[in-house]
Amino acid sequence: MISDLFCPLQIRDVRLKNRIVLSPMLTYAATDGWVNDWHFMHLGKYAAGGCGLVFMESTKVDPRGCTTPADLALWDDRYIEPMIRITEFIKAHNAVPGIQLSHSGRKARQSRPWEGRGPLPADTSLPGGGDWDLVGPSPIPHDAQHGTPRELKRDEIAGLAQAWAQAADRARRAGFEAVEIHGAHGYLIHEFLSPVANQRTDEYGGSLENRMRFAIEVAAATRKAWPEGKPLFFRISAVDGAGWEIEHSVELTRRLSAVGVDVIDCSTGGVANYTHVATSPDIGYGYQVPHAERIRAETGVMTMAVGHIIHADQADGIVRSGQADLVAIGREMLHNPNWPIDAAQKLGIEPGFAHVPDAYGYWLEKRARSRFPGRPSTWQRGIDARD
Ligand SMILES: Cc1cc2nc3c(=O)[nH]c(=O)nc-3n(C[C@H](O)[C@H](O)[C@H](O)COP(=O)(O)O)c2cc1C
């Protein structure tokens, strides 16, 4: 049976076996920026569970950009080597390893969510040591609780675009095949885009053109450092409830595409506490999908939909109806890391469990046949429903 969700997708030289993506999710488990066995286990599950693309969580390009002291780092070469074990494992399971590169700007220096997400004292050290000064486009705090960021100087801004580029080059050396720039959720790039967080009077503030400048410079610098054949994603808050509207996202998408961004990942909110964020409790199924649909329709650029995508037929329908090219799944994947395997069964596209690791697939197929005795064995390694 044909399923659009399980139709492979070629982006530049990289082929995704299906349209199912593990959405980047911070797990707050690093010590001094390093990956460890937790990250290997956590990301490995989704590769073995059948995702086409597995994004490592928001990983920081600059120590000051850590949301919490337990964020992952790629601001120095020394962080590359232990990541290789993870990317190799993901590839060994026929999935594509991706990484999200990020800087939290004025929303940095917080405690973990389950510790209250509160601002940490100003004398808290950076992961790896040193002073942790909050920086942002303007000296405007995120809210009354957060510290006031120091306004970034003109020459520091160029340096930060280079920090993304250098981190992308390290990601290549670590074996990643896709990079996503985090331009959403009220973090540094989004702060520059926002008329609320950005009150600069130089060429990085004021008009839409000026506020988009940093995002485009980051994307252009990253594209230059990132191999031509590898996909570049960019996550935006398509609307943020604080002055950034879908029309602005459409324009930004055109500009990002012109500098080599391949896929726009469409989230929302996060720049102010009074706006919805992607994990707000009172939101419905696929609530952000219309943004992915509109951006794709108006620009012709590939989009990824995310947010309360729960069911296999829901996800399949999003791809089939052309609302998005890819679906990113977050919390439902935490609940069921075998979501793609489960979806393949529910959509009836792979009764033979051919994509499940042999150690499980052989037995699961046998069990399925014992329940439906007439069914011929389709268990065969390497079968792809659409190949
Ligand atoms: C625990 C957790 C951590 C997250 N960390 C990130 C992150 O590192 N980068 C990011 O862009 N979004 C992050 N998000 C947002 C998710 O990627 C996703 O957009 C959101 O959860 C909505 O999708 P869902 O309804 O499928 O969970 C996080 C969400 C959760 C629940």
The ligand as a MOL file (V3000), in Angstrom:
LIG
                    3D

  0  0  0     0  0            999 V3000
M  V30 BEGIN CTAB
M  V30 COUNTS 31 33 0 0 0
M  V30 BEGIN ATOM
M  V30 1 C 11.2080 18.4320 26.2690 0
M  V30 2 C 11.1470 19.3620 25.0990 0
M  V30 3 C 12.3120 19.9580 24.6360 0
M  V30 4 C 12.2790 20.7910 23.5120 0
M  V30 5 N 13.4560 21.3130 23.0320 0
M  V30 6 C 13.4590 21.9690 21.8590 0
M  V30 7 C 14.6800 22.3030 21.2250 0
M  V30 8 O 15.7740 21.9380 21.6760 0
M  V30 9 N 14.6120 23.0260 20.0800 0
M  V30 10 C 13.4190 23.3900 19.5130 0
M  V30 11 O 13.4050 24.0360 18.4740 0
M  V30 12 N 12.2410 23.0030 20.0660 0
M  V30 13 C 12.2430 22.2970 21.1940 0
M  V30 14 N 11.0660 21.8270 21.7050 0
M  V30 15 C 9.8360 21.9700 20.9140 0
M  V30 16 C 9.6220 20.6840 20.0660 0
M  V30 17 O 10.6510 20.5070 19.1240 0
M  V30 18 C 8.2700 20.7260 19.3290 0
M  V30 19 O 8.2950 21.8030 18.4380 0
M  V30 20 C 7.0970 20.8740 20.2860 0
M  V30 21 O 7.2160 19.9840 21.3850 0
M  V30 22 C 5.7700 20.6520 19.5830 0
M  V30 23 O 5.7320 19.3720 19.0010 0
M  V30 24 P 4.9780 18.1250 19.7250 0
M  V30 25 O 3.5500 18.5520 19.9580 0
M  V30 26 O 5.0890 17.0150 18.7270 0
M  V30 27 O 5.6860 17.8550 21.0070 0
M  V30 28 C 11.0540 21.0440 22.8530 0
M  V30 29 C 9.8870 20.4550 23.3430 0
M  V30 30 C 9.9290 19.6130 24.4410 0
M  V30 31 C 8.6640 18.9470 24.9110 0
M  V30 END ATOM
M  V30 BEGIN BOND
M  V30 1 1 1 2
M  V30 2 1 2 3
M  V30 3 2 2 30
M  V30 4 2 3 4
M  V30 5 1 4 5
M  V30 6 1 4 28
M  V30 7 2 5 6
M  V30 8 1 6 7
M  V30 9 1 6 13
M  V30 10 2 7 8
M  V30 11 1 7 9
M  V30 12 1 9 10
M  V30 13 2 10 11
M  V30 14 1 10 12
M  V30 15 2 12 13
M  V30 16 1 13 14
M  V30 17 1 14 15
M  V30 18 1 14 28
M  V30 19 1 15 16
M  V30 20 1 16 17
M  V30 21 1 16 18
M  V30 22 1 18 19
M  V30 23 1 18 20
M  V30 24 1 20 21
M  V30 25 1 20 22
M  V30 26 1 22 23
M  V30 27 1 23 24
M  V30 28 2 24 25
M  V30 29 1 24 26
M  V30 30 1 24 27
M  V30 31 2 28 29
M  V30 32 1 29 30
M  V30 33 1 30 31
M  V30 END BOND
M  V30 END CTAB
M  END
